[in-house]
């Protein structure tokens, strides 16, 4: 499999649930990103990992917890989310931080 | 303040028309990328431009990087319904030390091409 993959593609969860989003890149890149994209809003950068270290956290609520166990995998752990967290969550990777990014297909999250 | 301004925000045209969308900034970028995103999918990289004044063509799409590397344009000739999507530009900026780069996205132009 090539490129950037994300699972699941769709997720519906209640506000008390705990779930995780998974991202995997097969490009040999060293930087990975999580973005949130809400309807009619621009891309919001959430987290940046470079060489498996978190280098950026853009004031994201603690109910979102990222994990990067190695340079190919990135997780976003979710707990006690709010309905306004419903959005398309996109993962991306790049050769190095700041270089052109390659995106996964996204996870469409609905919080009920 | 948005670092990268894209215009127009929305554009609806008929099949066969030509169009140009713009990406402007007061900052100088080391490189600039254009992406297209279809509903419910992730953005797909179309092109990267690096040199001031550079022009790249991808079938009916022509991308130009401004001479000062502060702006870019995307021109589509004879638009087709398959060109419909959100067009995003993103610029790469280095920090004051010149060793760390950050990619910043514009808000995008939502293009609809009607058959």
Contacts between the chains, C-beta under 8 A, distances in Angstrom:
chain1	res1	chain2	res2	distance
A	4	B	42	7.6
A	6	B	42	7.9
A	42	B	105	6.7
A	42	B	106	7.5
A	42	B	107	4.1
A	42	B	108	6.6
A	43	B	43	8.0
A	43	B	88	7.3
A	43	B	105	4.9
A	45	B	105	7.9
A	88	B	40	7.0
A	90	B	42	5.2
A	90	B	43	7.6
A	92	B	42	7.5
A	94	B	103	7.3
A	96	B	101	7.2
A	97	B	100	6.5
A	97	B	101	6.1
A	97	B	102	7.1
A	98	B	92	5.0
A	98	B	93	7.5
A	98	B	94	7.3
A	98	B	100	6.8
A	98	B	101	2.4
A	98	B	102	5.1
A	98	B	103	5.3
A	99	B	31	8.0
A	99	B	92	6.8
A	99	B	101	6.8
A	99	B	103	7.3
A	100	B	31	7.3
A	100	B	33	4.9
A	100	B	45	5.8
A	100	B	48	5.1
A	100	B	90	7.9
A	100	B	92	7.8
A	100	B	103	7.6
A	101	B	33	7.8
A	101	B	45	7.4
A	101	B	90	7.4
A	101	B	103	6.1
A	102	B	45	6.3
A	103	B	35	7.7
A	103	B	42	3.4
A	103	B	43	4.9
A	103	B	44	7.2
A	103	B	45	7.9
A	104	B	42	5.3
A	105	B	41	5.5
A	105	B	42	5.0
A	106	B	40	7.2
A	106	B	41	6.5
A	106	B	42	4.9
A	108	B	40	6.5
